[in-house]
């Protein structure tokens, strides 16, 4: 099942994503599937002109991210592998959806893309074991952990570098059936492939990450966990278009603009 959040100009609504031939339809749901069963209303909207996909979830509490979770990315950045997951937070105000612009702040001159698999939490989750972790997962989506690399270096911590407005694109929808153990994670800038890794290469897998985070903080319905990025990160500039893709989910694309 794929769950999208969309608008046609009115209040955001949720829908199931359906395909018929070359057409994609949104089967509108009666409420938020995080809090009630996914019940179609009978209304269907064709995905196209006049329909805008939004971030499939706006975390009510937090976005938790894992740094340095792929060895090839660790090596390209000149760092040492961590002995446990490196956690940091991105505020929910950093979240945007498909085709929303990534706005480069005026205080940074070096912003990078980072394609990632994102976990969406379904219910209150505290001190769960890795074996029980997936019982607390609604599904998965695609994330771009946008990073002001120069601020990351100078600040000594990552809140400003990774938490600025528009620094967390999510989408295009949540896939509830994905097996996240070995899927491709890719990025493209202006059509050119920059990253091409697999989740099987993560140091810490999805089950361990959910368990580890839940030991430190309570996860709430709609919270999102970013799982790290493979090698190939690089700079983006105004005028670029960034595509992040997770095999089995789809493509999240965003234009890049510079705040004037």
N, C-alpha and C positions, 0 to 999 in steps of 0.2 A: 504494500500500500504506500502511495505517495501523497503527502499532505502539503498543500500549498496555502499561502496566505496572499490575498490579492485585493485589489480595489478596481472599481470601474468609475471612480470619482466620488463615491460615497464612503461610508465607514468600511474599514477593512473587514473581510470575511475569510473563512477557511473553506477549503474544497479538497476533494480527492482528484488527483490527476488521472485522466483517462485518455487513451489513444484509440482512434479509429482511422485506419489507413494513414494518410499523411496529416490528419488533423489531430490537435490536442484539445481536449475539453476539460473544464473544471466542473465537477459535480459538487454543487454548493452544499455545505454542511450547516446544520442549525445552530452550532455554537463552537466553542473552543475545544478541540479534541483532547487537549491536556486535562480537561476537567469533566468531560462527559463523553459517552460513546459517540463514535463518528457516525452520525445519522444524516444521510442525504435528504435534502428538502424536496428533491425532484427537479429543481432548477439546474440547468446546465448552461455554461457560458463557454463559447469557443475562445481559446487562447489566441489573441491577435490584437488588432487595432482596438483601442479603447480599454484594454485589460492590462493592468500593470501588476506584475508580480512584486510582492514585498518580501522582506526578510521573513522566512517561514516561522520565526519565533523572535519575540523581543524578550530576552531574559528578564524576569521580574526581579531577579536578585543579582546575578553575576555571570561573567564569562571567565572561566578558569582556563589558563593555558599552560601547556607543558613546553619548556624550552629544551633544546639540544636533545632531541629524541631519535635522531637519525645519525649514524656514525659518519656518513659521507658529508653531511652538513656540518657536523662538528669539526671535521678535518678542514673543510674549506674556510671556516671561520677562525681556525687556529686555536681551538679550545680543546680541553680534555673531556673525555666522556664522564658524565655524572654517575655517581653510585646510587642515586635515588632520583626520582623525577624532580626537575626544577620547575616550581610553580610560580606563576604570576597572574595578576588579575587585569582584565580589561573592563571598563565600565560599560553598562548597557547603552549609554549614550554614544558609544563608538560604533554601534551596530547600524548597518545600512543593508539594503537588499540588492537584488539583481538590477543592473543598469543604473543604479544610483552612482553619482560621481564620488570618487576618492578625491577629497580636497586636500591638497598639499598645504600645510601651514606655512606662514611666512618666516617662522623661526627655524626651519630645517631646509637644508639643501641636498639631503641624501636620504630619500625614502625608498624602501625596498618592498617587494611583494613576497609573500610566503604562502603557497598553497598547502592546505591542510584538510584532513578529515576531521569533522566536528561531531561530537556526541551530544544528543539532546536528552536531558533527564526527564523521566516521566512522573516520578513521585518522590516524596521526601526520602532522602537517602543519607544514612549516617552509619558509619562503622560496618559497612557491608564487606563480606569476603569477596575475593576475586571470583569464586565459584558462583556467587549469587549476584554479581554485578549486573549482568544483562537483564535481570528482572526489573531493574530500575531505569532501563534505557528505552525511551520512546522510539528512537531511530537516529539517523545520521544525516548530516548535510555537508555542504562544501563551505570552507572558510578561506578567507585571505587575511592572514595575520600581518597587516600592513605595519611597517616599522620605520620610524625615523632613526636611521642607523647612526647618524652623527650625534643625536641627543642620547641615544642608548650608550654610546661610548663616553660622553662627557658627564652625564648625570650620575653614572655609577649604579643606577637602578632603572627600571624599565617602565615606570608608570606613564610618564609623559611620552616616551618614545613609542609606546604601543597602545596608549589609551586615548589618543586625541580623537576628536569627532571624525567619523567616517573610516576609522582604522580597523573596522571589523566587518567587512562585507560577509553576509551569509546567504546561502540559497543554492539552487533555485527553489528547492522544496526539501521536505524531510522524507527519507526512505525508511520505512519501518521493517523491511525484510532483508536489508543488506547484511551479508556476512562480512564484517570489517577486517577479517584476519589477513587477507592477502589481496588487496585491490590496488590498482595504480593510482598515484597522486601526481598530477601534472599541472604545469602552468605554461602559458604562452603570453608573450607580449607582442602586440601588433602581428599576431599570427605565427610568430617564431617560437618554437618550443624552447623553454628555459629549464624546466624541471621535469623529471620523469623517474619517479621512485615508486616503491611499493610499501604498503603498510606492514608486510611481513618483515621488513627491515627495521621496524621500530625497535628501540632498545626495550621500552616498556609497552606492553600491548594494552588494548582497550580495557580488558577486565582488570588488570593490575592498576591502571590509571584511575578508573572509577573508584576502586577500593581505596587506593592511596589518598585520593582527594577527600573521600568521605571520612577518613580518619581525622583529617585536619579541620574540616568544616562541613556543616550540613548542606547538602545539595537539595535544592527545591525544584518543583516542577517547572520546566522551561529553562532551567540553567543549562548552559552550554559549556562543554569542555573541548578545547582545541588540543590536538594530539601531537603537534610538532610538524616540521617541514623537512623534505629531502633536500639534497644538494641542488645548487643552481640558482640560488636567490640572487637578485640583482636590483639595480636601480630602475625606478620608473620616473617619468617626467610628464609634465602637462602635455596633453595631446595623445598620450599613449592609451591603449586599450588593453586591459589585463584580463586574461581568462584563466580561471582555476577550475580544475576538473578532478573529480573522483570517479573512478570506474564504477559503474552500476548505479550512480546517482545522476550525474549530469554535469553541466558547465555553468559556472558562475562568472559572469562578465561584468566589468565596470570600466567606465572611462576615467581618465585622470585629468584633473584640472588644478590650476594654481590659484589660490585666493589672491585677488587683486588688492 
